[in-house]
Amino acid sequence: MQLKITADFAPITASLNRLQLRLGDLSVPMGEMGGILEASIGDRIGRTKQDPDGNAWANVNGKPRSHILIDSGNLLDGITHQASKNSVIAGSDREYAVYHQLGTRKMVARPFLGISADDIREIDELLAKYLNGAFDEA
């Protein structure tokens, strides 16, 4: 099952468009954006226990808060990203991730996929560095 979560990238769309005019192929910055998103998703699962908007996940009866969505570490290990010349996808390759993201009749949702305001700021800063020539064009 594939779950698609999209976000409004309006704050960084203009930067991406200018960068694409300058570089053409955005594979490298898209890959770096994917790395930012992958790290942020992993941080939600491994440390903050919050959704992308900063809301704390519901506790699990009988488990310490630090163990929410961490049992074997499989979900965390499945966080990945794929980048192309004009897009990036970040998420989990684990089939059961959708149940944690959306919840079920018997399990409360604990959304970990998505883009936070901090992610957008970090991506915008990354793109600004590219636009200002801080990185060599490869």
FENJO-V360331 format. One record per residue. N is the residue number from 1. RES is the residue in one letter. D_FIRST is the distance of its C-alpha to the first C-alpha in Angstrom with 1 decimal. Layout:
N,RES,D_FIRST  N,RES,D_FIRST
//
This chain:
1,M,0.0  2,Q,3.8  3,L,6.6  4,K,9.9  5,I,13.1  6,T,16.4  7,A,19.9  8,D,23.4  9,F,25.0  10,A,28.3  11,P,30.3  12,I,29.5  13,T,29.0  14,A,32.8  15,S,32.9  16,L,30.0  17,N,31.8  18,R,35.1  19,L,33.7  20,Q,32.1  21,L,35.6  22,R,37.2  23,L,34.9  24,G,33.0  25,D,30.2  26,L,28.5  27,S,26.5  28,V,28.5  29,P,28.3  30,M,24.6  31,G,24.2  32,E,26.3  33,M,24.4  34,G,21.2  35,G,23.3  36,I,24.5  37,L,21.0  38,E,19.8  39,A,23.0  40,S,22.7  41,I,19.2  42,G,20.7  43,D,23.7  44,R,22.0  45,I,20.5  46,G,23.6  47,R,26.4  48,T,26.4  49,K,23.9  50,Q,23.5  51,D,21.1  52,P,21.7  53,D,24.4  54,G,26.3  55,N,25.7  56,A,25.9  57,W,23.2  58,A,24.2  59,N,25.9  60,V,24.8  61,N,27.7  62,G,29.7  63,K,28.0  64,P,29.6  65,R,28.0  66,S,27.6  67,H,25.2  68,I,22.6  69,L,19.1  70,I,21.3  71,D,21.7  72,S,21.4  73,G,20.6  74,N,17.3  75,L,15.3  76,L,18.1  77,D,18.4  78,G,14.8  79,I,15.7  80,T,16.2  81,H,16.9  82,Q,17.5  83,A,20.5  84,S,22.1  85,K,25.4  86,N,24.3  87,S,20.9  88,V,19.1  89,I,15.5  90,A,15.4  91,G,12.8  92,S,11.3  93,D,10.1  94,R,9.6  95,E,6.6  96,Y,8.7  97,A,9.5  98,V,7.8  99,Y,10.3  100,H,13.1  101,Q,12.5  102,L,12.5  103,G,14.2  104,T,14.5  105,R,17.6  106,K,19.1  107,M,18.0  108,V,18.9  109,A,16.7  110,R,17.7  111,P,16.4  112,F,16.8  113,L,15.1  114,G,17.4  115,I,20.8  116,S,24.0  117,A,27.4  118,D,28.4  119,D,25.7  120,I,27.1  121,R,30.6  122,E,29.9  123,I,28.3  124,D,31.2  125,E,33.6  126,L,32.0  127,L,32.3  128,A,35.8  129,K,36.8  130,Y,35.7  131,L,37.5  132,N,40.6  133,G,40.7  134,A,40.1  135,F,38.0  136,D,39.3  137,E,37.7  138,A,36.3
//
